[in-house]
């Protein structure tokens, strides 16, 4: 087998499908493609992904076969059928996906520009306008936002046409995507089966990433392969661990059910080991945003002796702590709370919050800053309270009663 990288597979697929009546969108080949399945769909062909030395690879022969099949698809651009776009379908299909794109653009346009439709305002965006979309949205807006978004490694938007009453698409392309939906569902069903006992479960809860790919294990099989962690590395520096320290020998200390660990979670500020975690929990902690709201998260962070000693947590988690106590200042005449507040830690330790309000057209985005001294005080109070309530217990959720709200300092 000649294994190639996803990047080269993208390039090869683009070359194989150049001039193809079905626009290819090979950029969907990435490591995230394999989270729910071992395969990626190229048209109606399932291509298996392999992980070698921690990197995803694909078989050159599979990519060539899939690309040639897509390029040779019998295609009559004048043989059109109703696309039957709908969000009512229970499963995620190409029809429901495109319908969600349309709904999102219609919502965004109405929120930004208001509703100019006749009758009750704002309208519910279900009555199509002359572009086939809700309220004042246009197809150009859809293409600008989703023109590069793939479905089965193809670009559906160039093949969609508004007839004046319904969306239509070439019959051959609709049939291709229908086959792709069925094959994708089969691949996901296969990936949801435990690799040891063949039981079927939730692919998001049972499937775990590793250096050799994704592994699906039910809780019972995971518990039989790994054991609970007993804090034997407490106080050890991550840099001092041997390469064969084997985190996979233990269960993830954060998941509510038995799940095999993959990594040694450690504090990047102080360097201390916090415990074994699965790939999902490791990614969630690394992202920072809203991690502390997860049950057991505060306990996990305070497994670091340095954080306990300094009464702090890593900087990426501090904005969420501050938001538990402070509320933003009013923005102009709008009395509504912002829909989102995203904080970033500055070099001096202060936190700059970027707020958005989709209901306010005069001031839709603005910033406020919490000084570093206040950040340190709030984080210390948070950690002290966590330690008082026994945050050392693993897998125990931790909620704090927020102090009376204070305004963010500008």
Number of C-alpha atoms within 10 A of each C-alpha: 8 9 17 17 19 21 13 14 23 19 13 17 25 18 13 19 22 13 11 16 17 23 20 28 22 26 18 20 25 17 16 10 15 20 17 22 22 19 21 23 23 26 25 22 22 19 18 17 24 21 16 12 9 12 13 22 22 23 18 16 14 20 22 17 16 20 25 15 17 25 21 12 15 11 15 12 14 9 11 18 15 16 20 14 19 14 16 10 10 7 10 12 21 21 19 18 15 21 17 15 15 21 20 16 23 23 17 15 18 21 16 13 11 17 17 12 15 9 7 8 10 14 16 13 18 12 12 15 16 16 18 21 22 24 27 22 25 18 18 11 15 19 15 9 13 17 15 17 18 19 23 24 23 22 19 24 19 11 16 15 18 16 12 12 11 14 18 20 22 21 17 18 24 21 12 17 21 17 15 22 22 12 17 22 16 13 19 17 16 18 25 25 21 23 16 12 11 13 13 17 18 15 21 12 17 23 27 21 18 16 12 13 19 20 18 29 28 26 17 13 18 23 17 11 15 18 17 15 17 10 13 8 16 14 15 16 16 18 11 10 13 8 7 6 10 14 20 20 17 25 26 32 25 25 19 11 17 24 30 35 33 24 20 22 28 23 22 13 12 15 18 23 24 25 26 28 27 26 21 18 21 19 11 13 21 14 12 16 16 16 18 21 15 16 18 23 21 27 24 25 25 23 24 27 19 17 19 16 9 10 18 23 24 14 17 17 24 26 24 19 20 21 19 16 17 18 17 20 16 12 20 10 9 15 10 12 16 22 10 13 21 15 24 17 19 13 8 9 17 20 23 20 22 16 20 19 20 15 17 18 13 11 15 16 16 13 16 18 18 21 17 16 11 16 20 18 13 20 21 18 15 23 23 15 15 18 17 10 13 12 23 17 15 19 20 18 16 18 15 11 8 12 9 9 12 12 13 19 13 12
